[in-house]
């Protein structure tokens, strides 16, 4: 069952700070969800990229936290699908198998932030807060090309 929480201290009732967390490891997925709920985010979870994509097609999220190593459709491929659905949705990727090549590929796909496991829950919360702010402001991810 996904962790959920209503944002507290929100100034806008129009849209909650709904975040999607996708990781195939149930322990990690639920720990991240609980940490974000503790930071006043509403959270939904998915255990596979295809499930996350289906949720993104139905729901407007403020940010997505996505593991790169997932069964079936991998995280890098999922990013390109997510960006076709909603080009402005900030995607925060996380990986325990970091490499320069993987990071560059993820950045080229349009990610907002790259987290290397193990990372602190504080770093995650800060990345999600920054992603939500960027979505609110319509900002581009750092290093993203300007639209023509």
The first five atom37 places (N, CA, C, CB, O) and aatype in JSON, in Angstrom:
{
  "aatype": [20, 20, 20, 20, 20, 20, 20, 20, 20, 20, 20, 20, 20, 20, 20, 20, 20, 20, 20, 20, 20, 20, 20, 20, 20, 20, 20, 20, 20, 20, 20, 20, 20, 20, 20, 20, 20, 20, 20, 20, 20, 20, 20, 20, 20, 20, 20, 20, 20, 20, 20, 20, 20, 20, 20, 20, 20, 20, 20, 20, 20, 20, 20, 20, 20, 20, 20, 20, 20, 20, 20, 20, 20, 20, 20, 20, 20, 20, 20, 20, 20, 20, 20, 20, 20, 20, 20, 20, 20, 20, 20, 20, 20, 20, 20, 20, 20, 20, 20, 20, 20, 20, 20, 20, 20, 20, 20, 20, 20, 20, 20, 20, 20, 20, 20, 20, 20, 20, 20, 20, 20, 20, 20, 20, 20, 20, 20, 20, 20, 20, 20, 20, 20, 20, 20, 20, 20, 20, 20, 20, 20, 20, 20, 20, 20, 20, 20, 20],
  "atom_mask": [
    [1, 1, 1, 1, 1],
    [1, 1, 1, 1, 1],
    [1, 1, 1, 1, 1],
    [1, 1, 1, 1, 1],
    [1, 1, 1, 1, 1],
    [1, 1, 1, 1, 1],
    [1, 1, 1, 1, 1],
    [1, 1, 1, 1, 1],
    [1, 1, 1, 1, 1],
    [1, 1, 1, 1, 1],
    [1, 1, 1, 1, 1],
    [1, 1, 1, 1, 1],
    [1, 1, 1, 1, 1],
    [1, 1, 1, 1, 1],
    [1, 1, 1, 1, 1],
    [1, 1, 1, 1, 1],
    [1, 1, 1, 1, 1],
    [1, 1, 1, 1, 1],
    [1, 1, 1, 1, 1],
    [1, 1, 1, 1, 1],
    [1, 1, 1, 1, 1],
    [1, 1, 1, 1, 1],
    [1, 1, 1, 1, 1],
    [1, 1, 1, 1, 1],
    [1, 1, 1, 1, 1],
    [1, 1, 1, 1, 1],
    [1, 1, 1, 1, 1],
    [1, 1, 1, 1, 1],
    [1, 1, 1, 1, 1],
    [1, 1, 1, 1, 1],
    [1, 1, 1, 1, 1],
    [1, 1, 1, 1, 1],
    [1, 1, 1, 1, 1],
    [1, 1, 1, 1, 1],
    [1, 1, 1, 1, 1],
    [1, 1, 1, 1, 1],
    [1, 1, 1, 1, 1],
    [1, 1, 1, 1, 1],
    [1, 1, 1, 1, 1],
    [1, 1, 1, 1, 1],
    [1, 1, 1, 1, 1],
    [1, 1, 1, 1, 1],
    [1, 1, 1, 1, 1],
    [1, 1, 1, 1, 1],
    [1, 1, 1, 1, 1],
    [1, 1, 1, 1, 1],
    [1, 1, 1, 1, 1],
    [1, 1, 1, 1, 1],
    [1, 1, 1, 1, 1],
    [1, 1, 1, 1, 1],
    [1, 1, 1, 1, 1],
    [1, 1, 1, 1, 1],
    [1, 1, 1, 1, 1],
    [1, 1, 1, 1, 1],
    [1, 1, 1, 1, 1],
    [1, 1, 1, 1, 1],
    [1, 1, 1, 1, 1],
    [1, 1, 1, 1, 1],
    [1, 1, 1, 1, 1],
    [1, 1, 1, 1, 1],
    [1, 1, 1, 1, 1],
    [1, 1, 1, 1, 1],
    [1, 1, 1, 1, 1],
    [1, 1, 1, 1, 1],
    [1, 1, 1, 1, 1],
    [1, 1, 1, 1, 1],
    [1, 1, 1, 1, 1],
    [1, 1, 1, 1, 1],
    [1, 1, 1, 1, 1],
    [1, 1, 1, 1, 1],
    [1, 1, 1, 1, 1],
    [1, 1, 1, 1, 1],
    [1, 1, 1, 1, 1],
    [1, 1, 1, 1, 1],
    [1, 1, 1, 1, 1],
    [1, 1, 1, 1, 1],
    [1, 1, 1, 1, 1],
    [1, 1, 1, 1, 1],
    [1, 1, 1, 1, 1],
    [1, 1, 1, 1, 1],
    [1, 1, 1, 1, 1],
    [1, 1, 1, 1, 1],
    [1, 1, 1, 1, 1],
    [1, 1, 1, 1, 1],
    [1, 1, 1, 1, 1],
    [1, 1, 1, 1, 1],
    [1, 1, 1, 1, 1],
    [1, 1, 1, 1, 1],
    [1, 1, 1, 1, 1],
    [1, 1, 1, 1, 1],
    [1, 1, 1, 1, 1],
    [1, 1, 1, 1, 1],
    [1, 1, 1, 1, 1],
    [1, 1, 1, 1, 1],
    [1, 1, 1, 1, 1],
    [1, 1, 1, 1, 1],
    [1, 1, 1, 1, 1],
    [1, 1, 1, 1, 1],
    [1, 1, 1, 1, 1],
    [1, 1, 1, 1, 1],
    [1, 1, 1, 1, 1],
    [1, 1, 1, 1, 1],
    [1, 1, 1, 1, 1],
    [1, 1, 1, 1, 1],
    [1, 1, 1, 1, 1],
    [1, 1, 1, 1, 1],
    [1, 1, 1, 1, 1],
    [1, 1, 1, 1, 1],
    [1, 1, 1, 1, 1],
    [1, 1, 1, 1, 1],
    [1, 1, 1, 1, 1],
    [1, 1, 1, 1, 1],
    [1, 1, 1, 1, 1],
    [1, 1, 1, 1, 1],
    [1, 1, 1, 1, 1],
    [1, 1, 1, 1, 1],
    [1, 1, 1, 1, 1],
    [1, 1, 1, 1, 1],
    [1, 1, 1, 1, 1],
    [1, 1, 1, 1, 1],
    [1, 1, 1, 1, 1],
    [1, 1, 1, 1, 1],
    [1, 1, 1, 1, 1],
    [1, 1, 1, 1, 1],
    [1, 1, 1, 1, 1],
    [1, 1, 1, 1, 1],
    [1, 1, 1, 1, 1],
    [1, 1, 1, 1, 1],
    [1, 1, 1, 1, 1],
    [1, 1, 1, 1, 1],
    [1, 1, 1, 1, 1],
    [1, 1, 1, 1, 1],
    [1, 1, 1, 1, 1],
    [1, 1, 1, 1, 1],
    [1, 1, 1, 1, 1],
    [1, 1, 1, 1, 1],
    [1, 1, 1, 1, 1],
    [1, 1, 1, 1, 1],
    [1, 1, 1, 1, 1],
    [1, 1, 1, 1, 1],
    [1, 1, 1, 1, 1],
    [1, 1, 1, 1, 1],
    [1, 1, 1, 1, 1],
    [1, 1, 1, 1, 1],
    [1, 1, 1, 1, 1],
    [1, 1, 1, 1, 1],
    [1, 1, 1, 1, 1],
    [1, 1, 1, 1, 1]
  ],
  "atom_positions": [
    [[0.84, -1.18, 0.0], [0.0, 0.0, 0.0], [0.89, 1.24, 0.0], [-0.96, 0.0, 1.22], [1.81, 1.33, 0.81]],
    [[0.63, 2.21, -0.9], [1.51, 3.36, -0.98], [1.37, 4.27, 0.22], [1.24, 4.13, -2.23], [0.3, 4.39, 0.82]],
    [[2.49, 4.89, 0.56], [2.46, 5.88, 1.64], [1.85, 7.16, 1.09], [3.88, 6.15, 2.21], [2.18, 7.59, -0.02]],
    [[0.99, 7.76, 1.84], [0.41, 9.02, 1.41], [0.4, 9.96, 2.58], [-1.01, 8.83, 0.84], [0.41, 9.54, 3.74]],
    [[0.38, 11.21, 2.28], [0.3, 12.21, 3.33], [-0.18, 13.5, 2.73], [1.65, 12.4, 4.03], [0.18, 13.85, 1.6]],
    [[-0.98, 14.21, 3.46], [-1.45, 15.5, 2.98], [-0.41, 16.55, 3.32], [-2.82, 15.87, 3.6], [0.11, 16.57, 4.43]],
    [[-0.1, 17.41, 2.37], [0.87, 18.45, 2.67], [0.36, 19.36, 3.78], [1.19, 19.25, 1.42], [-0.82, 19.7, 3.82]],
    [[1.24, 19.74, 4.66], [0.87, 20.66, 5.71], [1.5, 22.0, 5.43], [1.3, 20.14, 7.1], [2.58, 22.08, 4.84]],
    [[0.83, 23.06, 5.84], [1.35, 24.39, 5.65], [1.34, 24.82, 4.19], [2.73, 24.47, 6.18], [2.03, 25.77, 3.84]],
    [[0.58, 24.15, 3.35], [0.52, 24.5, 1.95], [-0.29, 25.78, 1.76], [-0.09, 23.35, 1.14], [-1.31, 25.99, 2.41]],
    [[0.2, 26.63, 0.87], [-0.51, 27.87, 0.6], [-1.47, 27.73, -0.57], [0.47, 28.99, 0.33], [-2.26, 28.64, -0.83]],
    [[-1.42, 26.62, -1.26], [-2.28, 26.42, -2.42], [-3.09, 25.15, -2.25], [-1.45, 26.37, -3.71], [-2.54, 24.07, -2.04]],
    [[-4.39, 25.28, -2.36], [-5.25, 24.1, -2.31], [-5.49, 23.53, -3.7], [-6.58, 24.44, -1.65], [-6.03, 22.43, -3.83]],
    [[-5.09, 24.27, -4.74], [-5.37, 23.86, -6.11], [-4.64, 22.57, -6.46], [-4.98, 24.95, -7.08], [-5.19, 21.73, -7.18]],
    [[-3.43, 22.4, -5.98], [-2.66, 21.22, -6.33], [-1.74, 20.89, -5.17], [-1.84, 21.45, -7.64], [-0.96, 21.73, -4.73]],
    [[-1.82, 19.67, -4.67], [-0.95, 19.29, -3.57], [0.44, 18.99, -4.1], [-1.53, 18.06, -2.82], [0.64, 18.86, -5.31]],
    [[1.39, 18.88, -3.21], [2.76, 18.53, -3.58], [2.85, 17.02, -3.71], [3.78, 19.06, -2.53], [3.47, 16.36, -2.88]],
    [[2.23, 16.49, -4.76], [2.16, 15.05, -4.98], [3.4, 14.58, -5.73], [0.88, 14.68, -5.76], [3.72, 15.07, -6.82]],
    [[4.09, 13.62, -5.13], [5.34, 13.1, -5.67], [5.16, 11.6, -5.91], [6.53, 13.38, -4.7], [4.52, 10.91, -5.12]],
    [[5.75, 11.11, -7.0], [5.73, 9.68, -7.31], [7.13, 9.12, -7.07], [5.26, 9.43, -8.78], [8.11, 9.65, -7.59]],
    [[7.22, 8.04, -6.29], [8.48, 7.36, -6.02], [8.42, 5.98, -6.68], [8.76, 7.23, -4.47], [7.5, 5.2, -6.42]],
    [[9.41, 5.69, -7.55], [9.45, 4.4, -8.24], [10.78, 3.71, -7.96], [9.24, 4.59, -9.76], [11.84, 4.17, -8.38]],
    [[10.69, 2.58, -7.26], [11.85, 1.74, -6.98], [11.33, 0.31, -6.82], [12.63, 2.22, -5.69], [10.28, 0.1, -6.22]],
    [[12.06, -0.67, -7.35], [11.6, -2.05, -7.27], [11.86, -2.69, -5.92], [12.25, -2.87, -8.34], [11.31, -3.75, -5.62]],
    [[12.7, -2.07, -5.09], [12.98, -2.6, -3.75], [11.93, -2.03, -2.79], [14.43, -2.23, -3.28], [11.91, -0.83, -2.54]],
    [[11.05, -2.9, -2.25], [9.97, -2.39, -1.39], [10.46, -1.64, -0.17], [9.09, -3.52, -0.95], [9.84, -0.66, 0.25]],
    [[11.56, -2.07, 0.42], [12.1, -1.39, 1.6], [12.55, 0.02, 1.27], [13.25, -2.18, 2.18], [12.23, 0.97, 1.99]],
    [[13.29, 0.16, 0.19], [13.76, 1.49, -0.23], [12.57, 2.36, -0.62], [14.75, 1.38, -1.41], [12.47, 3.51, -0.21]],
    [[11.68, 1.8, -1.42], [10.51, 2.55, -1.9], [9.7, 3.12, -0.74], [9.62, 1.66, -2.77], [9.35, 4.29, -0.74]],
    [[9.41, 2.29, 0.24], [8.6, 2.74, 1.37], [9.36, 3.68, 2.3], [8.1, 1.53, 2.17], [8.78, 4.62, 2.85]],
    [[10.67, 3.45, 2.47], [11.47, 4.37, 3.28], [11.51, 5.77, 2.67], [12.9, 3.84, 3.44], [11.36, 6.77, 3.37]],
    [[11.7, 5.82, 1.35], [11.72, 7.12, 0.67], [10.36, 7.79, 0.75], [12.15, 6.96, -0.8], [10.27, 9.0, 0.99]],
    [[9.3, 7.01, 0.55], [7.95, 7.57, 0.62], [7.67, 8.13, 2.01], [6.9, 6.5, 0.25], [7.14, 9.23, 2.15]],
    [[8.01, 7.36, 3.04], [7.77, 7.83, 4.42], [8.57, 9.09, 4.72], [8.13, 6.73, 5.42], [8.07, 10.0, 5.39]],
    [[9.82, 9.15, 4.24], [10.66, 10.33, 4.47], [10.04, 11.56, 3.8], [12.09, 10.1, 3.95], [10.06, 12.65, 4.37]],
    [[9.5, 11.39, 2.61], [8.88, 12.53, 1.92], [7.56, 12.93, 2.56], [8.65, 12.19, 0.44], [7.23, 14.11, 2.61]],
    [[6.8, 11.96, 3.06], [5.57, 12.28, 3.8], [5.94, 13.1, 5.05], [4.8, 10.98, 4.2], [5.26, 14.06, 5.39]],
    [[7.02, 12.71, 5.71], [7.49, 13.46, 6.89], [7.87, 14.89, 6.53], [8.68, 12.75, 7.53], [7.86, 15.78, 7.38]],
    [[8.21, 15.12, 5.25], [8.57, 16.46, 4.77], [7.35, 17.18, 4.18], [9.69, 16.36, 3.72], [7.5, 18.2, 3.51]],
    [[6.16, 16.66, 4.44], [4.89, 17.29, 4.05], [4.54, 17.12, 2.57], [4.93, 18.75, 4.38], [3.8, 17.94, 2.02]],
    [[5.06, 16.09, 1.93], [4.66, 15.78, 0.57], [3.6, 14.68, 0.6], [5.89, 15.36, -0.29], [3.61, 13.82, 1.48]],
    [[2.71, 14.71, -0.37], [1.82, 13.58, -0.61], [2.58, 12.66, -1.56], [0.41, 14.03, -1.21], [3.19, 13.13, -2.52]],
    [[2.56, 11.36, -1.3], [3.4, 10.44, -2.06], [2.59, 9.25, -2.56], [4.56, 9.95, -1.2], [1.77, 8.68, -1.84]],
    [[2.84, 8.89, -3.81], [2.36, 7.63, -4.36], [3.59, 6.86, -4.79], [1.36, 7.85, -5.57], [4.65, 7.45, -5.04]],
    [[3.46, 5.55, -4.88], [4.6, 4.72, -5.22], [4.29, 3.79, -6.38], [5.05, 3.91, -4.01], [3.14, 3.49, -6.68]],
    [[5.37, 3.34, -7.02], [5.29, 2.33, -8.09], [6.53, 1.46, -7.97], [5.18, 2.99, -9.52], [7.59, 1.93, -7.55]],
    [[6.39, 0.19, -8.34], [7.54, -0.72, -8.24], [8.18, -1.01, -9.59], [7.11, -2.01, -7.6], [9.23, -1.65, -9.66]],
    [[7.56, -0.55, -10.67], [8.11, -0.75, -12.01], [7.88, 0.51, -12.83], [7.45, -2.0, -12.71], [6.95, 1.27, -12.58]],
    [[8.74, 0.73, -13.81], [8.64, 1.92, -14.65], [7.31, 1.97, -15.39], [9.79, 1.96, -15.66], [6.72, 3.04, -15.52]],
    [[6.84, 0.83, -15.88], [5.57, 0.85, -16.63], [4.41, 1.28, -15.73], [5.28, -0.53, -17.24], [3.5, 1.97, -16.18]],
    [[4.45, 0.88, -14.47], [3.42, 1.31, -13.52], [3.52, 2.81, -13.27], [3.54, 0.53, -12.19], [2.51, 3.51, -13.21]],
    [[4.75, 3.3, -13.13], [4.95, 4.74, -12.92], [4.42, 5.53, -14.12], [6.44, 5.05, -12.68], [3.76, 6.55, -13.94]],
    [[4.71, 5.06, -15.31], [4.27, 5.75, -16.53], [2.74, 5.78, -16.6], [4.84, 5.07, -17.78], [2.16, 6.81, -16.95]],
    [[2.1, 4.67, -16.27], [0.63, 4.65, -16.27], [0.08, 5.65, -15.27], [0.11, 3.24, -15.94], [-0.91, 6.33, -15.56]],
    [[0.69, 5.76, -14.1], [0.24, 6.73, -13.1], [0.44, 8.16, -13.6], [0.99, 6.51, -11.75], [-0.42, 9.02, -13.4]],
    [[1.57, 8.4, -14.24], [1.86, 9.74, -14.76], [0.85, 10.13, -15.84], [3.29, 9.8, -15.33], [0.52, 11.31, -15.98]],
    [[0.37, 9.18, -16.59], [-0.64, 9.46, -17.62], [-1.98, 9.87, -17.0], [-0.83, 8.22, -18.52], [-2.76, 10.58, -17.63]],
    [[-2.25, 9.43, -15.77], [-3.53, 9.7, -15.11], [-3.5, 10.84, -14.1], [-4.0, 8.47, -14.43], [-4.53, 11.43, -13.81]],
    [[-2.32, 11.15, -13.57], [-2.22, 12.05, -12.43], [-1.15, 13.1, -12.69], [-1.9, 11.28, -11.14], [-0.13, 12.82, -13.33]],
    [[-1.4, 14.31, -12.19], [-0.39, 15.37, -12.33], [0.48, 15.38, -11.07], [-1.07, 16.77, -12.55], [0.04, 15.78, -9.99]],
    [[1.72, 14.92, -11.23], [2.68, 14.91, -10.14], [3.52, 16.17, -10.19], [3.57, 13.65, -10.2], [3.68, 16.78, -11.25]],
    [[4.04, 16.55, -9.05], [4.93, 17.71, -8.98], [6.37, 17.29, -9.25], [4.82, 18.4, -7.61], [7.18, 18.1, -9.7]],
    [[6.7, 16.02, -8.97], [8.04, 15.49, -9.21], [7.97, 13.97, -9.19], [9.07, 16.02, -8.15], [7.05, 13.38, -8.63]],
    [[8.97, 13.35, -9.83], [9.1, 11.9, -9.83], [10.49, 11.55, -9.34], [8.82, 11.3, -11.24], [11.48, 12.14, -9.78]],
    [[10.56, 10.57, -8.43], [11.83, 10.02, -7.98], [11.89, 8.62, -8.57], [11.96, 10.01, -6.39], [11.05, 7.78, -8.26]],
    [[12.89, 8.37, -9.42], [12.92, 7.16, -10.24], [14.27, 6.46, -10.12], [12.62, 7.49, -11.7], [15.31, 7.07, -10.35]],
    [[14.23, 5.18, -9.77], [15.45, 4.37, -9.78], [15.83, 4.09, -11.22], [15.27, 3.04, -8.97], [14.95, 3.9, -12.06]],
    [[17.12, 4.07, -11.52], [17.54, 3.79, -12.9], [17.54, 2.3, -13.22], [18.92, 4.35, -13.15], [17.34, 1.92, -14.37]],
    [[17.77, 1.47, -12.21], [17.84, 0.02, -12.44], [16.52, -0.6, -12.0], [19.04, -0.62, -11.67], [16.29, -0.83, -10.82]],
    [[15.67, -0.86, -12.98], [14.34, -1.43, -12.72], [14.12, -2.64, -13.6], [13.23, -0.37, -12.95], [14.68, -2.71, -14.7]],
    [[13.31, -3.6, -13.16], [13.01, -4.75, -14.01], [12.15, -4.32, -15.2], [12.3, -5.86, -13.2], [11.33, -3.4, -15.09]],
    [[12.34, -4.99, -16.32], [11.56, -4.62, -17.5], [12.12, -3.33, -18.1], [10.06, -4.46, -17.16], [13.31, -3.23, -18.38]],
    [[11.26, -2.37, -18.28], [11.66, -1.07, -18.82], [12.58, -0.38, -17.82], [10.43, -0.19, -19.13], [12.18, -0.13, -16.68]],
    [[13.78, -0.08, -18.22], [14.75, 0.56, -17.33], [14.48, 2.04, -17.14], [16.14, 0.37, -17.86], [13.68, 2.64, -17.87]],
    [[15.14, 2.61, -16.17], [14.93, 4.01, -15.83], [15.26, 4.98, -16.95], [15.74, 4.35, -14.65], [14.51, 5.93, -17.18]],
    [[16.38, 4.75, -17.67], [16.73, 5.66, -18.76], [15.67, 5.67, -19.84], [18.07, 5.29, -19.36], [15.3, 6.74, -20.34]],
    [[15.17, 4.5, -20.21], [14.11, 4.44, -21.22], [12.83, 5.07, -20.68], [13.85, 2.99, -21.65], [12.09, 5.72, -21.42]],
    [[12.57, 4.87, -19.4], [11.36, 5.44, -18.8], [11.39, 6.96, -18.82], [11.19, 4.94, -17.36], [10.36, 7.6, -19.01]],
    [[12.57, 7.55, -18.63], [12.68, 9.01, -18.63], [12.19, 9.58, -19.96], [14.13, 9.44, -18.36], [11.45, 10.56, -19.98]],
    [[12.61, 8.98, -21.07], [12.19, 9.51, -22.37], [10.68, 9.39, -22.57], [12.93, 8.78, -23.5], [10.07, 10.27, -23.17]],
    [[10.08, 8.32, -22.07], [8.63, 8.18, -22.15], [7.95, 9.22, -21.26], [8.2, 6.75, -21.73], [6.99, 9.87, -21.69]],
    [[8.44, 9.38, -20.06], [7.88, 10.37, -19.13], [7.94, 11.76, -19.74], [8.63, 10.34, -17.77], [6.97, 12.52, -19.66]],
    [[9.07, 12.11, -20.35], [9.24, 13.44, -20.93], [8.32, 13.65, -22.13], [10.69, 13.65, -21.34], [7.94, 14.79, -22.42]],
    [[7.97, 12.58, -22.84], [6.99, 12.71, -23.94], [5.59, 12.96, -23.38], [6.99, 11.44, -24.83], [4.79, 13.66, -24.0]],
    [[5.3, 12.39, -22.22], [3.99, 12.59, -21.59], [3.9, 13.99, -21.0], [3.74, 11.54, -20.49], [2.9, 14.69, -21.19]],
    [[4.95, 14.41, -20.29], [4.96, 15.71, -19.62], [6.38, 16.23, -19.59], [4.37, 15.61, -18.17], [7.16, 15.88, -18.7]],
    [[6.74, 17.06, -20.55], [8.1, 17.55, -20.69], [8.56, 18.39, -19.5], [8.23, 18.36, -21.94], [9.76, 18.52, -19.27]],
    [[7.62, 18.96, -18.74], [8.0, 19.83, -17.62], [8.08, 19.1, -16.29], [7.02, 20.96, -17.51], [8.44, 19.7, -15.27]],
    [[7.75, 17.82, -16.27], [7.77, 17.06, -15.02], [9.22, 16.81, -14.59], [7.0, 15.72, -15.17], [9.97, 16.14, -15.31]],
    [[9.63, 17.33, -13.42], [11.0, 17.09, -12.97], [11.19, 15.64, -12.54], [11.35, 18.04, -11.8], [10.42, 15.11, -11.74]],
    [[12.22, 15.01, -13.08], [12.55, 13.63, -12.75], [13.87, 13.61, -12.0], [12.62, 12.73, -14.03], [14.9, 14.06, -12.5]],
    [[13.82, 13.08, -10.79], [15.0, 12.9, -9.96], [15.35, 11.43, -10.06], [14.76, 13.35, -8.45], [14.55, 10.57, -9.68]],
    [[16.54, 11.12, -10.56], [16.93, 9.72, -10.68], [17.86, 9.35, -9.54], [17.61, 9.45, -12.03], [18.58, 10.18, -8.99]],
    [[17.82, 8.08, -9.2], [18.7, 7.56, -8.16], [19.27, 6.24, -8.67], [17.95, 7.37, -6.8], [18.61, 5.48, -9.38]],
    [[20.52, 6.0, -8.29], [21.16, 4.77, -8.72], [22.22, 4.34, -7.72], [21.77, 4.94, -10.11], [22.88, 5.16, -7.09]],
    [[22.37, 3.05, -7.61], [23.44, 2.47, -6.82], [24.58, 2.03, -7.72], [22.93, 1.29, -6.0], [25.58, 1.49, -7.25]],
    [[24.43, 2.26, -9.03], [25.42, 1.85, -10.03], [25.86, 3.07, -10.83], [24.84, 0.74, -10.97], [25.72, 3.1, -12.05]],
    [[26.37, 4.06, -10.13], [26.73, 5.32, -10.77], [27.96, 5.18, -11.65], [26.96, 6.39, -9.72], [28.91, 4.48, -11.32]],
    [[27.9, 5.85, -12.77], [29.07, 5.98, -13.64], [28.91, 7.31, -14.38], [29.19, 4.76, -14.65], [27.82, 7.87, -14.47]],
    [[30.02, 7.79, -14.89], [29.99, 9.04, -15.65], [29.05, 8.9, -16.85], [31.42, 9.43, -16.11], [28.27, 9.81, -17.14]],
    [[29.14, 7.77, -17.54], [28.32, 7.55, -18.73], [26.83, 7.53, -18.4], [28.73, 6.24, -19.42], [26.01, 8.11, -19.11]],
    [[26.5, 6.85, -17.31], [25.09, 6.77, -16.9], [24.57, 8.15, -16.52], [24.91, 5.8, -15.73], [23.45, 8.52, -16.89]],
    [[25.37, 8.89, -15.78], [24.93, 10.23, -15.39], [24.74, 11.12, -16.61], [25.95, 10.86, -14.43], [23.76, 11.86, -16.69]],
    [[25.67, 11.07, -17.55], [25.55, 11.89, -18.75], [24.32, 11.49, -19.57], [26.82, 11.77, -19.61], [23.63, 12.36, -20.1]],
    [[24.06, 10.2, -19.68], [22.88, 9.74, -20.41], [21.59, 10.22, -19.74], [22.88, 8.21, -20.52], [20.65, 10.63, -20.41]],
    [[21.57, 10.15, -18.4], [20.39, 10.61, -17.66], [20.2, 12.11, -17.83], [20.52, 10.25, -16.16], [19.07, 12.58, -18.02]],
    [[21.28, 12.86, -17.76], [21.18, 14.32, -17.94], [20.73, 14.66, -19.36], [22.54, 15.0, -17.63], [19.92, 15.57, -19.56]],
    [[21.25, 13.94, -20.34], [20.84, 14.17, -21.73], [19.36, 13.87, -21.94], [21.69, 13.31, -22.69], [18.7, 14.47, -22.79]],
    [[18.83, 12.92, -21.15], [17.41, 12.58, -21.24], [16.52, 13.63, -20.58], [17.15, 11.23, -20.6], [15.3, 13.61, -20.75]],
    [[17.13, 14.56, -19.83], [16.36, 15.66, -19.27], [16.03, 15.55, -17.79], [15.12, 15.79, -20.01], [15.04, 16.12, -17.34]],
    [[16.85, 14.82, -17.04], [16.56, 14.7, -15.61], [16.76, 16.04, -14.9], [17.45, 13.63, -14.97], [17.44, 16.93, -15.4]],
    [[16.17, 16.13, -13.73], [16.33, 17.32, -12.9], [17.5, 17.17, -11.95], [15.05, 17.6, -12.12], [18.26, 18.12, -11.74]],
    [[17.68, 15.97, -11.36], [18.7, 15.77, -10.35], [19.14, 14.31, -10.36], [18.19, 16.17, -8.93], [18.34, 13.42, -10.68]],
    [[20.4, 14.07, -10.02], [21.0, 12.74, -10.04], [21.48, 12.39, -8.63], [22.17, 12.66, -11.06], [22.39, 13.04, -8.11]],
    [[20.88, 11.39, -8.02], [21.24, 10.95, -6.68], [21.97, 9.61, -6.75], [19.99, 10.83, -5.77], [21.54, 8.7, -7.45]],
    [[23.08, 9.5, -6.03], [23.84, 8.26, -5.98], [23.58, 7.6, -4.63], [25.37, 8.5, -6.2], [23.79, 8.22, -3.58]],
    [[23.13, 6.33, -4.67], [22.88, 5.58, -3.44], [24.21, 5.16, -2.82], [22.0, 4.34, -3.72], [25.12, 4.79, -3.57]],
    [[24.38, 5.2, -1.53], [23.38, 5.68, -0.58], [23.44, 7.22, -0.49], [23.62, 5.05, 0.83], [24.52, 7.81, -0.52]],
    [[22.29, 7.84, -0.4], [22.2, 9.28, -0.24], [21.41, 9.56, 1.02], [21.55, 9.96, -1.49], [20.72, 8.69, 1.54]],
    [[21.52, 10.77, 1.51], [20.8, 11.11, 2.74], [19.35, 11.47, 2.4], [21.5, 12.28, 3.49], [19.05, 11.96, 1.32]],
    [[18.48, 11.21, 3.35], [17.08, 11.59, 3.15], [16.95, 13.1, 3.06], [16.2, 11.04, 4.3], [16.03, 13.61, 2.42]],
    [[17.86, 13.81, 3.71], [17.86, 15.28, 3.61], [18.15, 15.71, 2.17], [18.91, 15.89, 4.58], [17.5, 16.61, 1.65]],
    [[19.14, 15.06, 1.53], [19.46, 15.39, 0.14], [18.26, 15.11, -0.77], [20.69, 14.6, -0.35], [17.95, 15.89, -1.66]],
    [[17.59, 13.99, -0.53], [16.39, 13.66, -1.3], [15.33, 14.74, -1.12], [15.83, 12.3, -0.88], [14.77, 15.23, -2.1]],
    [[15.05, 15.1, 0.12], [14.01, 16.1, 0.39], [14.35, 17.44, -0.26], [13.83, 16.29, 1.9], [13.48, 18.1, -0.81]],
    [[15.62, 17.83, -0.19], [16.04, 19.09, -0.81], [15.88, 19.03, -2.33], [17.51, 19.41, -0.44], [15.45, 20.01, -2.95]],
    [[16.23, 17.9, -2.93], [16.08, 17.75, -4.38], [14.61, 17.82, -4.78], [16.7, 16.42, -4.84], [14.27, 18.45, -5.78]],
    [[13.74, 17.17, -4.01], [12.31, 17.18, -4.33], [11.74, 18.59, -4.15], [11.54, 16.18, -3.43], [10.96, 19.05, -4.98]],
    [[12.13, 19.28, -3.08], [11.65, 20.66, -2.89], [12.09, 21.55, -4.05], [12.19, 21.24, -1.56], [11.3, 22.35, -4.55]],
    [[13.34, 21.41, -4.49], [13.83, 22.2, -5.62], [13.08, 21.85, -6.9], [15.34, 21.97, -5.82], [12.77, 22.73, -7.7]],
    [[12.79, 20.57, -7.09], [12.04, 20.14, -8.28], [10.64, 20.73, -8.29], [11.97, 18.61, -8.33], [10.17, 21.2, -9.33]],
    [[9.97, 20.71, -7.15], [8.62, 21.27, -7.04], [8.66, 22.77, -7.33], [8.01, 21.0, -5.63], [7.81, 23.3, -8.05]],
    [[9.65, 23.46, -6.76], [9.78, 24.91, -7.02], [10.01, 25.17, -8.49], [10.95, 25.51, -6.19], [9.45, 26.12, -9.05]],
    [[10.83, 24.35, -9.14], [11.12, 24.56, -10.56], [9.87, 24.33, -11.4], [12.26, 23.64, -11.02], [9.64, 25.02, -12.39]],
    [[9.06, 23.35, -11.0], [7.82, 23.09, -11.74], [6.87, 24.26, -11.57], [7.14, 21.78, -11.25], [6.21, 24.68, -12.52]],
    [[6.82, 24.8, -10.35], [5.96, 25.96, -10.09], [6.39, 27.15, -10.93], [5.98, 26.32, -8.61], [5.56, 27.9, -11.44]],
    [[7.7, 27.33, -11.07], [8.24, 28.48, -11.78], [8.37, 28.24, -13.28], [9.58, 28.86, -11.2], [8.66, 29.16, -14.04]],
    [[8.16, 27.0, -13.69], [8.32, 26.67, -15.11], [9.79, 26.68, -15.52], [7.53, 27.65, -15.96], [10.12, 26.88, -16.69]],
    [[10.67, 26.48, -14.54], [12.1, 26.53, -14.79], [12.58, 25.28, -15.51], [12.86, 26.71, -13.49], [11.98, 24.2, -15.39]],
    [[13.65, 25.44, -16.24], [14.31, 24.3, -16.92], [15.29, 23.68, -15.95], [15.04, 24.76, -18.23], [15.81, 24.37, -15.07]],
    [[15.56, 22.38, -16.09], [16.61, 21.76, -15.28], [17.95, 22.43, -15.58], [16.68, 20.24, -15.55], [18.18, 22.93, -16.68]],
    [[18.81, 22.43, -14.59], [20.13, 23.03, -14.75], [20.84, 22.37, -15.93], [20.97, 22.89, -13.46], [20.93, 21.15, -16.01]],
    [[21.34, 23.21, -16.83], [22.05, 22.69, -17.99], [21.15, 22.3, -19.15], [22.85, 21.51, -17.59], [21.65, 21.84, -20.18]],
    [[19.85, 22.48, -19.02], [18.93, 22.14, -20.1], [19.02, 23.2, -21.19], [17.48, 22.0, -19.58], [19.2, 24.38, -20.89]],
    [[18.89, 22.8, -22.43], [18.95, 23.8, -23.51], [17.74, 24.7, -23.49], [19.07, 23.11, -24.87], [16.65, 24.29, -23.07]],
    [[17.93, 25.92, -23.95], [16.82, 26.87, -24.04], [15.92, 26.47, -25.19], [17.34, 28.31, -24.22], [16.39, 25.98, -26.22]],
    [[14.62, 26.69, -25.02], [13.67, 26.42, -26.09], [13.83, 27.49, -27.17], [12.2, 26.39, -25.55], [14.11, 28.65, -26.87]],
    [[13.66, 27.08, -28.41], [13.8, 28.04, -29.52], [12.46, 28.57, -29.93], [14.49, 27.4, -30.72], [12.37, 29.38, -30.85]]
  ]
}
